[in-house]
Amino acid sequence: MNILDAIHPLQSTSQFNLIFRISDFEMQDSSNFKIYSACCFTRMIDSQFDLVIVGGGIVGLATALQGIRKQPPARLAVLEKEAAVARHQSGHNSGVIHSGIYYKTGSLKAKNCVSGAARMVEFCREHSIPFEVCGKVVVATNEAERAGLGELMRRGTANGVPGLCMIGPEQLREMEPHCTGIAALHVPGTGITDYSRVALKYAELIQQSGGQVLINCEVRRIAKRAGEVVLETTRGAIKASRIINCAGLHSDRIMRLAGDESTLRIVPFRGEYYEIVPARRHLVRNLIYPVADPRFPFLGVHFTRRISGGIEAGPNAVLALKREGYRKTDFNVRDAIETAVFPGFWRMAVKYWRSGVGEYYRSLRKQAFTRALQKLVPEIQSSDLEPAGAGVRAQALDRSGRLLDDFVIVRSNEIIHVCNVPSPAATASLVIGEQIVEMLDA
Ligand SMILES: Cc1cc2nc3c(=O)[nH]c(=O)nc-3n(C[C@H](O)[C@H](O)[C@H](O)COP(=O)(O)OP(=O)(O)OC[C@H]3O[C@@H](n4cnc5c(N)ncnc54)[C@H](O)[C@@H]3O)c2cc1C
């Protein structure tokens, strides 16, 4: 069925308040969803909901889905400022279903990633979303990195990641014939998928269960009144009994709009990708990672096979001067000033300026980026790589200059703020959503 034919009015609470709902269609692809997004929700004034989720990324949508599954038929809405869901982090990532080897045992990341990955695979299978459990190798190229591999093996085992195996250079060559290293950790459970499609499916299921996904609906102000919260949006005022803030790169701002104190600031880190030209794709079979620097919550530039075909190299981690700045030249005065006046930024800069300069250098000099990749696959050349877009990570920083590694979710009366959900939050989205919904009743 054509999506446009499937649109029908759901309710009309006043002459000016027409809300539409999609039903009875099978989402074919994301372009269809854009048509639906652009034409569906034209007006939305003075609506009342039990639960409102701010942010239509994969975490907000997963939370809404788990919320509506737990308490049907809750009056629930997801508010998204863009013209479609998953336009930011959830639509600009590596598409890896992480297995859980990196995270400190006992952390929220460790707890959620292993079960989250299994749930993601199950979800993709159930809803015919393309995925593949292709495995990955983490490669040590010197003795110091070999020690790092041992730590990953120990953490992964403690976190319950199945099938981990240390391999030598020969076995590595059998798996990845163009990759060199003195040792590697094989992680057979790592997979790949397309998180935009996962997010679109979440949105479709929310709609089918009676919830609403309201696009072009930016939250501008928040007022707390007795027993309810009023959100002033670009679609008018929306009242809700409870709110969940899943605004990603803007989650700290939503927290401040709600009048809640935060000692954290979101600092945007752009991750830039290259793609290997088709004639050289044979250099990489699946996923090849370096041993990451444990001081940072980033994994280092690596090779990732995309579920849609092709091999990407990256992402790096460059401090961005605009929260949604996907190009190197993007700059936003407010974003840059907010970062610069935050004391934690300067404390971080003093500690890590050398790594930061290195990231900028690799960002501006393709040859330097290529050299980082050549540590893993020596045959790769600068001419094999074409620019392939970027994503911007919402990374929380505290006042002491610490980049927060773990997920951070806090409750302030009727509002839950999802303050820090970097990678592997796409992998773990269904489990994170479930936990947030449980927090509502705690
Ligand atoms: C380069 C990169 C690579 C990554 N690779 C992986 C990976 O391989 N595997 C993995 O598991 N994770 C990966 N991640 C992490 C993962 O993508 C994120 O953790 C996840 O997408 C976060 O989802 P989210 O819903 O919190 O944020 P987002 O997707 O950013 O969604 C937040 C939404 O809130 C909306 N919003 C903001 N302000 C407002 C407002 N005022 N009113 C209304 N709406 C608002 C935004 O428009 C946005 O759509 C990667 C991230 C990046 C950037």
The ligand as an SDF file (V2000), in Angstrom:
LIG
                    3D

 53 58  0  0  0  0  0  0  0  0999 V2000
   30.2380    8.6320   14.3490 C   0  0  0  0  0  0  0  0  0  0  0  0
   29.4360    7.7300   15.2590 C   0  0  0  0  0  0  0  0  0  0  0  0
   29.5780    6.3410   15.1860 C   0  0  0  0  0  0  0  0  0  0  0  0
   28.8390    5.5240   16.0320 C   0  0  0  0  0  0  0  0  0  0  0  0
   28.8900    4.1630   15.8660 N   0  0  0  0  0  0  0  0  0  0  0  0
   28.0820    3.3800   16.6260 C   0  0  0  0  0  0  0  0  0  0  0  0
   28.0290    1.9710   16.3880 C   0  0  0  0  0  0  0  0  0  0  0  0
   28.6490    1.4490   15.4580 O   0  0  0  0  0  0  0  0  0  0  0  0
   27.2430    1.2120   17.2050 N   0  0  0  0  0  0  0  0  0  0  0  0
   26.5200    1.7580   18.2390 C   0  0  0  0  0  0  0  0  0  0  0  0
   25.8650    1.0220   18.9730 O   0  0  0  0  0  0  0  0  0  0  0  0
   26.5350    3.0940   18.4520 N   0  0  0  0  0  0  0  0  0  0  0  0
   27.2740    3.9070   17.6600 C   0  0  0  0  0  0  0  0  0  0  0  0
   27.2630    5.2590   17.8490 N   0  0  0  0  0  0  0  0  0  0  0  0
   26.4700    5.8130   18.9470 C   0  0  0  0  0  0  0  0  0  0  0  0
   24.9890    5.8930   18.6060 C   0  0  0  0  0  0  0  0  0  0  0  0
   24.7780    6.3450   17.2870 O   0  0  0  0  0  0  0  0  0  0  0  0
   24.3250    6.8380   19.6160 C   0  0  0  0  0  0  0  0  0  0  0  0
   24.6660    6.4110   20.9070 O   0  0  0  0  0  0  0  0  0  0  0  0
   22.8080    6.8500   19.4820 C   0  0  0  0  0  0  0  0  0  0  0  0
   22.4400    7.0940   18.1560 O   0  0  0  0  0  0  0  0  0  0  0  0
   22.2370    7.9050   20.3930 C   0  0  0  0  0  0  0  0  0  0  0  0
   20.8590    7.9970   20.1090 O   0  0  0  0  0  0  0  0  0  0  0  0
   20.0030    9.1930   20.6850 P   0  0  0  0  0  0  0  0  0  0  0  0
   18.5930    8.9010   20.3700 O   0  0  0  0  0  0  0  0  0  0  0  0
   20.3780    9.4210   22.1040 O   0  0  0  0  0  0  0  0  0  0  0  0
   20.5580   10.4970   19.9350 O   0  0  0  0  0  0  0  0  0  0  0  0
   20.1840   11.1310   18.5120 P   0  0  0  0  0  0  0  0  0  0  0  0
   20.1310   10.1150   17.4580 O   0  0  0  0  0  0  0  0  0  0  0  0
   21.1520   12.2490   18.3170 O   0  0  0  0  0  0  0  0  0  0  0  0
   18.7250   11.6860   18.7240 O   0  0  0  0  0  0  0  0  0  0  0  0
   18.4290   12.8410   19.4760 C   0  0  0  0  0  0  0  0  0  0  0  0
   17.2660   13.5190   18.7730 C   0  0  0  0  0  0  0  0  0  0  0  0
   16.7800   14.5870   19.5770 O   0  0  0  0  0  0  0  0  0  0  0  0
   16.3210   15.5850   18.6880 C   0  0  0  0  0  0  0  0  0  0  0  0
   16.2410   16.8420   19.4270 N   0  0  0  0  0  0  0  0  0  0  0  0
   17.2500   17.5570   19.9700 C   0  0  0  0  0  0  0  0  0  0  0  0
   16.7870   18.6760   20.5500 N   0  0  0  0  0  0  0  0  0  0  0  0
   15.4420   18.6670   20.3950 C   0  0  0  0  0  0  0  0  0  0  0  0
   14.4140   19.5680   20.7700 C   0  0  0  0  0  0  0  0  0  0  0  0
   14.6630   20.6990   21.4390 N   0  0  0  0  0  0  0  0  0  0  0  0
   13.1310   19.2710   20.4320 N   0  0  0  0  0  0  0  0  0  0  0  0
   12.8430   18.1330   19.7490 C   0  0  0  0  0  0  0  0  0  0  0  0
   13.7950   17.2460   19.3430 N   0  0  0  0  0  0  0  0  0  0  0  0
   15.0790   17.5120   19.6810 C   0  0  0  0  0  0  0  0  0  0  0  0
   17.3840   15.5960   17.5960 C   0  0  0  0  0  0  0  0  0  0  0  0
   16.9410   16.2140   16.4110 O   0  0  0  0  0  0  0  0  0  0  0  0
   17.6700   14.1110   17.4410 C   0  0  0  0  0  0  0  0  0  0  0  0
   16.9130   13.5110   16.4190 O   0  0  0  0  0  0  0  0  0  0  0  0
   27.9700    6.1010   17.0100 C   0  0  0  0  0  0  0  0  0  0  0  0
   27.8090    7.4950   17.0670 C   0  0  0  0  0  0  0  0  0  0  0  0
   28.5040    8.2980   16.1800 C   0  0  0  0  0  0  0  0  0  0  0  0
   28.2640    9.7880   16.2060 C   0  0  0  0  0  0  0  0  0  0  0  0
  1  2  1  0
  2  3  1  0
  2 52  2  0
  3  4  2  0
  4  5  1  0
  4 50  1  0
  5  6  2  0
  6  7  1  0
  6 13  1  0
  7  8  2  0
  7  9  1  0
  9 10  1  0
 10 11  2  0
 10 12  1  0
 12 13  2  0
 13 14  1  0
 14 15  1  0
 14 50  1  0
 15 16  1  0
 16 17  1  0
 16 18  1  0
 18 19  1  0
 18 20  1  0
 20 21  1  0
 20 22  1  0
 22 23  1  0
 23 24  1  0
 24 25  2  0
 24 26  1  0
 24 27  1  0
 27 28  1  0
 28 29  2  0
 28 30  1  0
 28 31  1  0
 31 32  1  0
 32 33  1  0
 33 34  1  0
 33 48  1  0
 34 35  1  0
 35 36  1  0
 35 46  1  0
 36 37  1  0
 36 45  1  0
 37 38  2  0
 38 39  1  0
 39 40  1  0
 39 45  2  0
 40 41  1  0
 40 42  2  0
 42 43  1  0
 43 44  2  0
 44 45  1  0
 46 47  1  0
 46 48  1  0
 48 49  1  0
 50 51  2  0
 51 52  1  0
 52 53  1  0
M  END
$$$$
